[in-house]
Amino acid sequence: MLHSGRTSIFARGRRDAANSSSNSDYQSAVAAYNAGRFPAAAQSFKQAADQGHAESQYILSTMYDAGKGVPQDGAQAALWERTAAEQGHVYAQANLSFRCYSASDLAGAFEWCQRAADGDLAWAQYNLGLMYQKGEGVAPSEAEAAHWYRLAASQGFADAQQRLADLYYLGQGIPRSYAQAALWYRRAAEQGSARAQFQLGYLYDVGLGIEHDYAQYRYWTRMAAEQGHEDALREVNRRDYRDP
Amino acid sequence: MSSTSLMPAEIILQPNPNAADLAEKRERLAAVRAALAERESDVAQLHSQLKVFEGRYLQRVGVLYAELDEIAARITEREVDLYDSDSARRRAQEARERAQETHEAAFGADQEPEEFDPAPSLKTLFREVARRIHPDFASDEAEQKHFTLLMTRANQAYSRGDAETLQRLLDDHLEINAARAEASGSDESDGVTLLRLARQIQHAERDIAALEGELQTLLGSEIGQLYTGAEAAQQDDRDLLAELAASLRERIADAQYRLEFVERQVSALGR
């Protein structure tokens, strides 16, 4: 009678229900937190966490990490972070990945990063791309790196946009395309990425992937220089001497 | 008395237990059987409540999971259009399989009543059981009541193809009758009656324990936990399924937005 093929659709509902924002302990915890009553907030988050509320487990782990409302306790932080991560909480998965990475557990870092990336977290998609590119916790693959950068870039993650543009520019992992490189550098540049601004300026200067445009070249190089980008600073100094 | 007798020695040595002992055992059997009947009705009730709840869940929430997974699958497929790679294709394929599974789980309800075609051995077994415990053959009113209950259980076991339960019903009956056969010809002696009652009590207690286990399994299952949660929420005037549906609709709206975003990118690239 209890159809076995349905178990997973029931399990999803039960998990989502257990993590509902209407959990009363969670609600009072949030109210206490917003009122700056951190010890009370930690206590209520703990109650909800004990009931399996993933968001509460995650917040509790960050409070233990920061020593906010509770004495700082790395072991408790790690414990609640892992509990939430195992329940599929993507931020907890990302934090756990970072915790593994800091402890030089690259395989663990990769595995949790992968799970958070599959959960559509842009930060994790970007970092997974980095791990693929550097071969950390996984065999290096620029094609995989490009894939994950692109997913994060599509979500507007500036660093991923700039990295993806680099791969297009160099033709690494994906066929070289200056037009695509220019497009992604522009998106990252508009969000203030210095390296992307400098690169975009360069593409305008030499007319790669976009029409040569001296004004645009000057504008983006100066933007990058203002942020202290070294190549851009050198470029601007040389240009000011030649073409003030 | 044959050497294959099932009777323990101490009962043979005490052929005339006092009447109070007999009365006490009879009373105890009646009480245990009453408890058993109650447990059976509890389990049957929970089964039907879960069945109803399952239908409501699939209709109000399951279909939304199916919709969400369908959009997620389309997003990953459009991402392949946008940028083809092994990992993009793998992701798309996984998402499509998941959407398919969820769709079948949410909408496959109608296919369920399978054609009932019991194996010949099961038919034979059922007949064996039925002709022994038919209420018409009961010797008194108490037994008739009990046979009715056994018959219901046998019918349910038969319809779900549960040979194990049918076999147990048959074994129980044979065991009780073996005791009666010891007193063949004459009326059942007090010793034999006492033994029979003890076995019947034992059978009932064993069945209660089994039902207890079934109840716990049902309540511990995913749908059972969801049901318990929904009942608890109702105590606080909350509608758990409505809450789940509302949060799913939000997630569907988010996914829809992401799908449109990817589609705009695809058409911008002219692919």
Interface residues (C-beta under 8 A of the other chain):
Chain A: M1 L2 H3 G5 R6 T7 S8 I9 F10 A11 R12 G13 R14 D16 A17 A18 S20 S21 S22 A143 E144 A146 H147 W148 R150 L151 S154 I174
Chain B: H47 L50 K51 E54 Y57 L58 V61 G62 Y65 E79 L82 Y83 S85 D86 S87 A88 E101 T102 E104 A105 A106 G108 E112 R160 L218 S221 E222 I223 Q225 L226 G229 A230 R238 L240 E243 L244 S247 L248 F261 V262 Q265
